[in-house]
Amino acid sequence: MASSQPIRVAVSGAAGRIAYSLVFRIAAGGLFGRDQPVALHLLELPEVEHQLRACELELKDCAFPLLAELHSSVDPRVAFAGADWIILLGGKPIRPGLNNRLELLRENAPIMVEHGRAINQVAPMARILVVTTPSNTNCMVARSKAQDVPPEHWFALNQVIRMRATGLIAEKAGVPASEVSRIVIWGNNSESALIDLHAARIGDRPALEVIGDPDWVKNHLVPTVANRAWEIFELRGTMPAGSIAQAILTTIRSIVTPTAFGHRIAAAVVSDGSYEVPRGLVFGFPLVTADGQTWTIAQNQYLDEPARRQIAVNVAELQHEASILPEILKGI
């Protein structure tokens, strides 16, 4: 049920392309519904404060009825203060010349340290969605500096992988995307993520049965999803923004809305040891929520041996990323 009190949403990297595709939709009711007021707090670096101000002016010019408050700042403690949701977009994106995940981690982890400390000081009860690449490990970095935030309040984005897979499967089957459901994304938000179709449906039939082509899944679906961002970059010279914004909206809406029977939320969360994933890793699991407030990892999901091996690959990838953090964060 909508509340007359605004939900406070803070967005870092608010002058960037993804935020520009996102914040107007939040202000228009595209996140929490057409009856729920929102308060937007926007954060950026001082050197692009003029762009942040331009975004703020455009939001004001739209005169959104649901936009109850609008503030911008270059201080994370100001932007995050009292937030209900914090969306961390700030950081260097993947791009030519900086497409190695470990290089990106070196660039972005110090930003996550600053943001984690600010969140701990001024918004310890916020729920946080980390988008900044590499999102799973950056989520672990920010969390390490925000010890007062409950572990179940941390999420990392992987919904864009499921959306891409959904669109490709719908195209293959000749059905609307709304007919494709129950895809599960396991692991890291990377090319190694496991796209699990064992429980997936097209309409009321098993997706694998409808597709009827295991080679297509292995040799087309998986590599196309993995390479989609670069395909878009080659066509337009910039990395995806609109699809990432849609994935953010879909993720948060799924978290705050009771999950339909048999369906799952796509997001990475702090592992509790389920499916033999080491505790503390931020890992993509199938999630469910009964009340839009708390969530659980869906248990007893069927995993064949190839799926288990791919999950192990993701665990190793995340552990390797985590292993260099002490060096990166030394003295910060």
Secondary structure, DSSP 8 states (H G I E B T S, - for coil): ---SS-EEEEEESTTSHHHHHHHHHHHTTTTT-TT--EEEEEE--GGGHHHHHHHHHHHHHHT-TTEEEEEEES-HHHHHTT-SEEEE--S---BTTB--HHHHHHHHHHHHHHHHHHHHHH-TT-EEEE-SSSHHHHHHHHHHT-TTS-GGGEEE--HHHHHHHHHHHHHHHTS-GGGEE--EEEB-SSTT-EEE-TT-EETTEEHHHHH--HHHIIIIIHHHHHHHHHHHHHHHSS---HHHHHHHHHHHHHHHS---TT--EEEEEE--SGGG--TT-EEEEEEE-SSSS--EE-------HHHHHHHHHHHHHHHHHHHTHHHHHTT-
